[in-house]
């Protein structure tokens, strides 16, 4: 079972690429979705409330993720705390996911910071999705309905694409200039041939 990392900076189009790979039979594990589920667990919520206070709860008495995100993007120590709490649990769930999907051609771990955290070392291959910064900013502004300054602030917590390229086994360019499906087919065929 090949374990493939699918990464790219915010707004690069990782989720779209993951959906394309899933149509080829790849089992796709979305680390962001998994992290959201983990953050709803009582033991995790307790630790987050201890660290940040009960004001991070919303009306339903669960973590207000947007408020927490605002706190994290302004505080590296807070970001490290949450990453060190959530990421190991997400990765543990990925191991279970791979066992459950052992018959798939490959398991894809979709996450923005595979390279920054060093988790790429636990994967067989890394696919990097790239797109120009201006296009990525516009995608996030449109998707999340936030201003450009906030998007740029989020981007500061990620390595640049140029820093990530040396770690990638495959690069998919998502700027509208090259057909995405063909790029995905080519990469998938190369992975499956191994």
N, C-alpha and C positions, 0 to 999 in steps of 0.2 A: 504494500500500500504506500504509494507516494504521498507525502505531505507537502503541499504547495502553499507558499505564502503569497498572498495577493495584497499588494500595498500601493500606496500613492498618497500624495498630500491631499488635504481637505479640498473637495471640489473637483478632484481629478476624474471621478467616474468609476471608482472601484466597485460600487454596488451594481452598476449597469454591467460591467465586465463580468462580475460574479454571476449575474443572472444568465448571461450568455453561456458561460461555462456550465451552468447547471443544465442547460438544454442539451449539452453534449453527454450528460450523465455524471458529471463531477458532483460530489457531495460538497456543498458549500456551507461553511460555518461562519456566520457573521459575528465577529467579536463584539461589535457595538450592541447588537441585539441581545447577546448573551450577557453583557455587562449590565444592561438595563434590567434584565431579569434578576441578576445577582444583587443589584442594589435594592431590590424589593424584599430580599430575605431579611428576616428579623435580626439575625446576628450581625449582618453588615450594617443595617440601619442603626443599630445600637452603637456600633463603633463610630459611624459618621456623626451621629448626634453628640457623642462624647467629645469628638474633635471640634465640631463646628457649632454646636448648640442646637436647641430645638427649633430655632427660627428657620432652619432649612426645610422644615416640614410644610407641606401644603394643607389645604382644607381637608383632604382625605387622610391626613396623617401619614403621608408617605413623602419620601425625599423629593423636594422640588428640584428637578434636574437642571433647569435653566438657572435657578439661583445658585446652585452648587457650581455649575459651570462658570458663572461670573466670578465666584470666589476663587476658583482654581486658576483661571487665566490671568489673575492678578497676583498669584502667590505660588512660587515654585515649590516651596516646602509643602504647601497644601496639595498641590498637584502630585508631588512625589508620594505623599501619604496615601492618597486615593489610588494612584497607580499600583503602589505596593500592596494595597489591600485587594483590589479588584483583579488585576492581571493574573496573579497565580491561580485564582479561582476559575477565571475564564479558560486558562490553559489546561487546567485539570479537566474541565468539561470538554475541551477539544479532544483530549485523549480518549474519553468515553465516546465521543462522537465518531472518532476514527474507528474504534472497535465496532460500533453499531453499523457503520457504513463500509465495512471491510471489503464488500463486493464491488464497490464503486471503482472506476478507473483511477481516481485520485480523490483526496480530501483537500479542499481549499480552505485555508485560514485567512479570512479577509480582515485586515486591520491596518490602521493608518501608521502605527509606529512599530512595526515588526523590526525594522532595522535599528532604530534609535535604542530600543530596549535590549537588543542583542538576541531576541527570540528567533531571528532568522537562522541562527546556528542549529536550531532544533528541527529545521525544515529541510526537505530534500532540494527544493528549488524555490526561487523568489521571482515573482512577476511584478514589475513596477509599472503602474499606469501613470502616464505623464500628460500634462496639459499646460498651456501658458498660464502664468499667474493671473493675468487680467481676466482670462476666461474662467478660471477657477473662482476668483472673487465674485464675478457676476453670477455664477451658478449658485454659490452659497447665499448671496444676497437674495436671489429669487427664491431659493428653496426654503431658507430659514426665516425670511422676512426680517433680516437684521441689516444694520448699516455696514458700509465698507470698512470703517475703522475697526469695528468689532471683529470682522472677518480677518483683517490683517493682524489683529492682536492674537487670534487663535493660531494663525499661521506661524507666528513667532515661536510657538512651542514645538514646531516640527523642523526637521532638517530640510534643507533645500533639495530639490530634485537632483541637482548636480552632485550633492553629497551622497545621495542614495544610489545613483547609477552604478558605481563600482560593485555594489552588493547584489545587483540584479542579474539573474540568468536570462531573463527575457524582459523586453520593454514593449508596452502597448501604448501607442500615441493616440490620445483621445482629444484631438483638436479640430476634428471635422475634415481634416485633409486626407486621411486614409480610412478606408472602410474598416470599421471595428470588427465586424463578424469575421472577415477574412483574416485579420490579425489574430483573433482569438482561435480560429480554426488552425492556423499555422502553428501557434504556440501549443495548443492542445495536442496536435499530432506529434510534435516533437517530444512532448512530455510522455505521451503514451508509447512512443517508440523506444523509450529507455528501458 
